[in-house]
Amino acid sequence: MTDAVIVSTARTALCKSWRGAFNMTHGATMGGHVVQHAVARAKLDPAEIEDVIMGCANPEGATGFNIARQIALRAGLPVTTSGMTVNRFCSSGLQTIALAAQRVIAGEADIFVAGGVESISCVQNEMNQHMGKEDWLKEHKPEIYWTMLQTAETVAKRYKIDREAQDRFGVQSQQRAAASRAAGKFNDEIVPITVTMKVVDKNTGQESTKETTVTQDEGIRADTTYEGVSQIKPALEGGVIAAGNASQFSDGASAAVVMNAKTAEKKGLQPLGIFRGFAVAGCEPDEMGIGPVFAIPKLLKQTGLKMDDIGLWELNEAFAVQVIYCRDKLGIPNDRLNVDGGAIAVGHPYGTTGARLVGHALIEGKRRGVKYAVVTMCIGGGMGAAGLFEVV
């Protein structure tokens, strides 16, 4: 069987939504930047790219109009390179890499770019809500329209995961991410970009713009302590989900070059990793956070592996509560899980995260000398996704 390999990865740093450096940056700008650099890092002629597949959870406005096609053109790829936008909410970026790999394995084409982009700043509060909910679903399965926050509170209550455990996990995420950033562990992923951002004066409310070069993830706080985060007011009155134990709203983009292993070998390219499998599974929408509990066993069964075979786990930190549940339910070792922190510290641009985690898992996996890495996450609407990669 043909192997599909990932030969390069590139991402922007992740910036805080609304207040961060990307609050005026179009999705095509962010996406085009990372695609251009992913192709350059792979030392490929842009004309060799068959298709650009980009994930996006909110594909409208600044990330609408088939943003993948816009990104392909913005990256400097020729008009002969097409583009496809994919939406599987928080696993969109992982889904695109799986789709590209599957198309390689099927013999459809040899070279793809896959990744994700999200501009929460420019899209989330401006989205079209006209006829957003269907009557039958509102009556029979209304939880499918719940906010992720509501589902996280349900998981906490249903499985008795208290605020302290969540806050301590959030602190762990920040501390790990801060240590990894200080050690330069994100440097091989991030490609700096200069953008114009909006700045609002806190005292007067006056708006202005400034040019800034983004080189590091904005959400990482090295000074985070349990004493500090435990005092943060919960998002819902009487709830346990708070800013210190939930993922940060973020903007950003990530891309990877996925190609036929034989073609990569002919070109003298050293892969970062090999795609080995992908699985999705559904669960009740009101506890969507536990989706990985169903997707991971499915992935391991289809690939013939066991939990102990996985040397590195990247489980997206949508909320600390769901990561804790999935970790403990499946028996994932804490010292193999999100070793450089996760979305609580780094940020979570929905459609971007899966692609970011794949790139990071392959780079970190090589540092640690592991053979297999799994990237997994919960998905809005009640789903889970998991991808298996062999580290090269």
C-alpha positions as CSV (number, residue, x, y, z in Angstrom):
1,M,0.0,0.0,0.0
2,T,1.1,3.6,-0.7
3,D,2.2,5.5,2.4
4,A,1.2,9.2,2.9
5,V,3.8,11.2,4.7
6,I,3.9,14.7,6.2
7,V,7.1,16.4,5.0
8,S,6.7,19.9,6.4
9,T,4.6,22.0,8.8
10,A,4.2,25.7,9.4
11,R,2.0,27.8,11.6
12,T,1.4,31.3,12.8
13,A,1.8,32.0,16.4
14,L,-1.7,32.0,18.0
15,C,-3.1,35.4,19.0
16,K,-5.9,36.3,21.5
17,S,-9.2,36.9,19.7
18,W,-10.5,40.5,19.7
19,R,-7.6,41.9,21.7
20,G,-4.7,40.2,19.9
21,A,-2.5,40.9,17.0
22,F,-4.7,39.2,14.4
23,N,-7.9,41.1,15.3
24,M,-7.9,42.7,11.8
25,T,-6.2,39.9,9.8
26,H,-8.2,38.2,7.0
27,G,-8.2,34.4,7.0
28,A,-6.6,34.4,3.5
29,T,-3.7,36.4,4.8
30,M,-3.0,34.0,7.7
31,G,-3.6,30.9,5.7
32,G,-1.7,32.1,2.7
33,H,1.3,32.8,4.9
34,V,1.5,29.3,6.4
35,V,0.8,27.5,3.1
36,Q,3.6,29.5,1.4
37,H,6.0,28.6,4.1
38,A,5.0,24.9,4.3
39,V,5.6,24.6,0.6
40,A,8.9,26.4,0.8
41,R,10.0,24.2,3.8
42,A,9.3,21.2,1.7
43,K,11.4,22.6,-1.1
44,L,8.7,22.1,-3.6
45,D,7.7,24.0,-6.7
46,P,4.3,25.6,-5.9
47,A,3.0,24.2,-9.2
48,E,3.4,20.7,-7.8
49,I,0.6,21.2,-5.3
50,E,-2.5,19.4,-6.5
51,D,-5.0,20.8,-4.0
52,V,-5.1,22.9,-0.8
53,I,-7.5,21.5,1.8
54,M,-8.1,23.9,4.7
55,G,-10.3,23.3,7.8
56,C,-12.5,26.1,9.3
57,A,-15.2,25.8,11.9
58,N,-16.9,29.1,10.9
59,P,-16.4,29.4,7.1
60,E,-18.1,32.7,6.5
61,G,-17.1,36.4,6.4
62,A,-13.3,36.7,6.7
63,T,-13.0,32.9,6.4
64,G,-15.8,32.4,3.9
65,F,-16.1,32.2,0.1
66,N,-14.3,28.9,0.1
67,I,-11.4,30.2,2.1
68,A,-9.1,27.4,1.0
69,R,-9.2,28.6,-2.6
70,Q,-8.4,32.1,-1.5
71,I,-5.5,30.8,0.6
72,A,-4.1,28.8,-2.3
73,L,-4.0,32.0,-4.4
74,R,-2.7,34.2,-1.5
75,A,0.1,31.7,-1.0
76,G,1.3,32.3,-4.5
77,L,0.3,28.9,-5.8
78,P,-0.8,28.9,-9.5
79,V,-4.4,29.1,-10.5
80,T,-4.2,25.4,-11.5
81,T,-4.0,24.5,-7.8
82,S,-7.5,24.1,-6.4
83,G,-8.9,24.6,-2.9
84,M,-11.4,22.9,-0.6
85,T,-12.7,24.1,2.7
86,V,-13.7,21.4,5.3
87,N,-15.8,21.9,8.5
88,R,-15.8,19.3,11.2
89,F,-15.6,21.9,13.9
90,C,-12.7,21.5,16.3
91,S,-11.2,18.6,14.3
92,S,-11.3,20.4,11.0
93,G,-7.5,20.8,10.8
94,L,-6.9,17.1,11.6
95,Q,-9.7,16.1,9.2
96,T,-7.9,17.9,6.3
97,I,-4.7,16.1,6.9
98,A,-6.5,12.7,7.0
99,L,-8.4,13.6,3.8
100,A,-5.2,14.5,2.0
101,A,-3.5,11.3,3.2
102,Q,-6.4,9.2,2.2
103,R,-6.4,10.8,-1.3
104,V,-2.7,10.0,-1.6
105,I,-3.2,6.4,-0.5
106,A,-6.1,6.1,-3.0
107,G,-3.8,7.2,-5.8
108,E,-5.7,10.3,-6.6
109,A,-2.7,12.6,-6.5
110,D,0.8,12.8,-5.0
111,I,1.1,16.2,-3.3
112,F,-1.4,18.2,-1.1
113,V,-1.3,21.0,1.4
114,A,-3.7,20.5,4.3
115,G,-4.3,22.6,7.4
116,G,-6.7,25.0,9.0
117,V,-7.5,28.6,9.7
118,E,-9.8,30.4,12.1
119,S,-10.4,34.1,12.7
120,I,-12.6,34.2,15.7
121,S,-12.0,37.9,16.0
122,C,-13.5,38.7,12.6
123,V,-16.2,36.1,12.4
124,Q,-17.6,34.7,15.6
125,N,-19.6,37.7,16.7
126,E,-20.8,38.6,13.2
127,M,-22.1,35.2,12.1
128,N,-25.4,34.8,10.3
129,Q,-28.0,33.3,12.7
130,H,-31.0,33.4,10.3
131,M,-33.0,30.1,10.7
132,G,-30.0,28.7,12.6
133,K,-32.0,26.0,14.4
134,E,-34.2,23.3,12.9
135,D,-37.6,22.7,14.6
136,W,-37.4,18.9,15.0
137,L,-33.9,19.0,16.4
138,K,-34.9,21.8,18.8
139,E,-37.7,19.5,20.2
140,H,-35.9,16.1,20.2
141,K,-32.2,16.9,20.5
142,P,-31.8,20.5,21.6
143,E,-28.4,19.9,23.1
144,I,-26.9,19.9,19.6
145,Y,-27.3,23.7,19.7
146,W,-25.8,24.1,23.2
147,T,-22.7,26.1,23.7
148,M,-19.5,24.2,24.4
149,L,-19.5,25.8,27.8
150,Q,-22.9,24.2,28.6
151,T,-21.6,20.8,27.6
152,A,-18.4,21.2,29.7
153,E,-20.5,22.0,32.8
154,T,-22.6,18.9,32.1
155,V,-19.4,16.7,31.9
156,A,-18.2,18.2,35.2
157,K,-21.5,17.5,36.9
158,R,-22.2,14.1,35.4
159,Y,-18.7,12.7,36.1
160,K,-18.1,14.6,39.3
161,I,-14.9,16.4,38.3
162,D,-14.5,19.4,40.6
163,R,-13.2,22.9,40.1
164,E,-9.9,22.3,41.8
165,A,-8.9,19.4,39.6
166,Q,-9.7,21.5,36.5
167,D,-7.8,24.5,37.7
168,R,-4.7,22.4,38.6
169,F,-4.8,20.9,35.1
170,G,-5.0,24.4,33.6
171,V,-2.0,25.5,35.6
172,Q,-0.1,22.4,34.4
173,S,-0.9,23.4,30.8
174,Q,0.4,26.9,31.3
175,Q,3.5,25.8,33.1
176,R,4.4,23.2,30.5
177,A,3.8,25.6,27.7
178,A,5.8,28.3,29.3
179,A,8.7,25.9,29.9
180,S,8.5,24.6,26.3
181,R,8.4,28.1,24.8
182,A,11.4,29.1,26.9
183,A,13.3,26.1,25.6
184,G,12.4,27.1,22.0
185,K,10.3,24.0,21.4
186,F,7.7,25.9,19.2
187,N,10.3,27.7,17.1
188,D,10.4,25.1,14.4
189,E,6.7,25.4,13.9
190,I,6.1,29.2,13.9
191,V,6.7,31.5,11.0
192,P,6.6,35.1,12.0
193,I,4.2,37.5,10.2
194,T,3.8,41.2,10.3
195,V,0.2,42.5,10.5
196,T,-1.8,45.5,11.3
197,M,-3.9,45.3,14.5
198,K,-6.5,47.4,16.1
199,V,-5.7,48.9,19.5
200,V,-8.3,50.3,21.9
201,D,-7.3,52.7,24.6
202,K,-8.5,51.3,27.9
203,N,-9.1,54.7,29.4
204,T,-10.7,56.6,26.5
205,G,-12.0,53.8,24.3
206,Q,-10.3,55.5,21.4
207,E,-9.3,53.1,18.5
208,S,-6.1,53.2,16.6
209,T,-4.0,50.7,14.6
210,K,-0.4,49.7,14.7
211,E,1.9,47.4,12.8
212,T,3.3,44.4,14.8
213,T,5.3,41.3,14.0
214,V,3.9,38.1,15.6
215,T,6.5,35.6,16.7
216,Q,5.1,33.9,19.8
217,D,1.8,32.6,21.1
218,E,0.1,35.3,23.0
219,G,-1.8,33.3,25.6
220,I,1.0,31.6,27.5
221,R,1.5,32.9,31.0
222,A,4.6,31.8,32.8
223,D,3.4,33.3,36.1
224,T,0.3,31.2,36.3
225,T,-0.4,29.7,39.8
226,Y,-3.2,27.7,41.2
227,E,-3.8,30.4,43.8
228,G,-4.4,32.8,41.0
229,V,-6.6,30.8,38.7
230,S,-8.7,29.5,41.6
231,Q,-10.0,33.0,42.2
232,I,-11.3,33.5,38.7
233,K,-15.0,33.9,38.5
234,P,-16.8,31.0,36.7
235,A,-18.3,31.7,33.3
236,L,-21.7,30.6,34.5
237,E,-23.1,31.5,37.9
238,G,-22.6,28.5,40.2
239,G,-20.5,26.7,37.6
240,V,-17.0,25.3,37.6
241,I,-15.7,26.3,34.1
242,A,-13.6,29.4,34.2
243,A,-10.9,31.2,32.1
244,G,-8.1,29.3,33.8
245,N,-9.4,25.8,32.9
246,A,-10.8,26.4,29.4
247,S,-9.2,26.9,26.0
248,Q,-8.5,30.5,24.9
249,F,-10.3,32.1,22.0
250,S,-7.6,32.5,19.4
251,D,-6.9,33.4,15.8
252,G,-4.3,31.6,13.7
253,A,-3.5,29.2,10.9
254,S,-1.4,26.1,10.3
255,A,-0.5,24.0,7.2
256,A,1.3,20.8,6.3
257,V,2.5,19.3,3.1
258,V,1.2,15.7,2.7
259,M,2.5,13.6,-0.1
260,N,3.2,10.2,-1.5
261,A,6.1,8.6,0.3
262,K,7.7,7.3,-2.9
263,T,7.5,10.8,-4.4
264,A,9.1,12.3,-1.3
265,E,11.9,9.7,-1.5
266,K,12.6,10.5,-5.1
267,K,12.9,14.2,-4.2
268,G,15.2,13.4,-1.3
269,L,12.8,14.7,1.3
270,Q,12.9,13.5,4.8
271,P,9.4,13.1,6.3
272,L,8.3,14.2,9.7
273,G,5.9,11.3,10.0
274,I,3.7,8.8,8.3
275,F,-0.1,8.9,8.4
276,R,-1.3,5.6,9.9
277,G,-5.0,6.0,10.6
278,F,-8.0,8.2,11.4
279,A,-11.3,7.5,13.2
280,V,-14.4,9.4,14.2
281,A,-17.2,8.5,16.6
282,G,-20.4,10.1,17.8
283,C,-21.6,10.6,21.4
284,E,-24.5,12.5,23.1
285,P,-24.3,16.2,22.2
286,D,-24.7,17.3,25.8
287,E,-21.4,15.7,26.7
288,M,-19.5,16.3,23.5
289,G,-16.2,16.7,25.4
290,I,-15.9,13.0,26.0
291,G,-15.8,12.2,22.2
292,P,-12.2,11.0,22.3
293,V,-13.2,8.1,24.6
294,F,-15.1,6.6,21.7
295,A,-12.8,7.7,18.8
296,I,-9.5,6.4,20.3
297,P,-10.5,2.8,20.9
298,K,-11.9,2.7,17.3
299,L,-8.6,4.1,16.0
300,L,-6.5,1.6,17.9
301,K,-8.7,-1.3,16.9
302,Q,-8.4,-0.5,13.2
303,T,-4.6,-0.1,13.4
304,G,-3.9,-3.0,15.7
305,L,-2.3,-1.0,18.4
306,K,-2.7,-0.8,22.2
307,M,-2.7,2.2,24.5
308,D,0.9,1.4,25.6
309,D,2.1,1.6,22.0
310,I,1.5,5.3,21.9
311,G,4.5,7.3,23.0
312,L,2.9,10.8,22.8
313,W,-0.7,12.0,23.1
314,E,-2.0,15.4,22.0
315,L,-5.6,15.7,23.3
316,N,-7.0,19.2,22.5
317,E,-7.7,21.1,25.7
318,A,-11.1,22.5,24.8
319,F,-11.8,22.3,28.6
320,A,-9.7,20.8,31.4
321,V,-12.7,18.8,32.5
322,Q,-13.0,16.8,29.3
323,V,-9.3,16.2,29.1
324,I,-9.3,14.9,32.7
325,Y,-12.2,12.6,32.0
326,C,-10.7,11.2,28.8
327,R,-7.3,10.8,30.3
328,D,-8.5,8.9,33.3
329,K,-11.2,6.9,31.5
330,L,-8.7,5.6,28.9
331,G,-5.7,5.4,31.1
332,I,-3.5,7.9,29.2
333,P,-0.2,8.5,31.2
334,N,0.0,12.1,32.2
335,D,3.7,12.3,31.3
336,R,2.8,11.4,27.7
337,L,-0.1,13.8,27.4
338,N,0.1,17.4,26.1
339,V,3.7,17.5,27.3
340,D,4.2,21.0,26.0
341,G,0.9,22.3,27.2
342,G,-2.2,22.7,25.2
343,A,-5.1,25.0,24.2
344,I,-5.7,26.3,27.7
345,A,-2.3,28.0,27.4
346,V,-1.5,28.1,23.7
347,G,-5.0,28.9,22.3
348,H,-7.6,27.2,20.2
349,P,-8.5,28.6,16.8
350,Y,-11.1,25.9,16.1
351,G,-10.3,24.9,12.6
352,T,-6.5,25.3,13.1
353,T,-5.9,23.3,16.2
354,G,-5.9,19.8,14.6
355,A,-3.2,20.7,12.1
356,R,-1.2,22.5,14.7
357,L,-1.3,19.5,16.9
358,V,-0.2,17.1,14.1
359,G,2.9,19.3,13.3
360,H,3.8,19.7,17.0
361,A,3.3,16.0,17.8
362,L,5.6,14.9,15.0
363,I,8.4,17.4,15.9
364,E,8.1,16.7,19.7
365,G,7.8,13.0,19.0
366,K,11.1,13.0,17.2
367,R,12.7,14.8,20.1
368,R,11.5,12.1,22.5
369,G,12.3,9.2,20.2
370,V,8.7,7.8,20.2
371,K,7.3,5.7,17.4
372,Y,3.6,6.6,17.5
373,A,1.7,9.7,18.3
374,V,-2.0,10.2,18.5
375,V,-3.8,13.6,17.9
376,T,-7.4,13.6,19.2
377,M,-10.1,16.0,20.2
378,C,-13.8,16.4,21.1
379,I,-16.1,18.0,18.4
380,G,-19.1,20.2,18.8
381,G,-22.4,18.4,18.3
382,G,-21.2,15.3,20.1
383,M,-18.3,13.7,18.3
384,G,-14.7,12.7,18.7
385,A,-11.8,12.3,16.3
386,A,-8.4,10.7,16.5
387,G,-5.5,10.4,14.1
388,L,-2.5,8.1,14.4
389,F,1.0,9.1,13.1
390,E,4.2,7.2,13.0
391,V,7.1,9.5,13.8
392,V,10.1,9.3,11.5
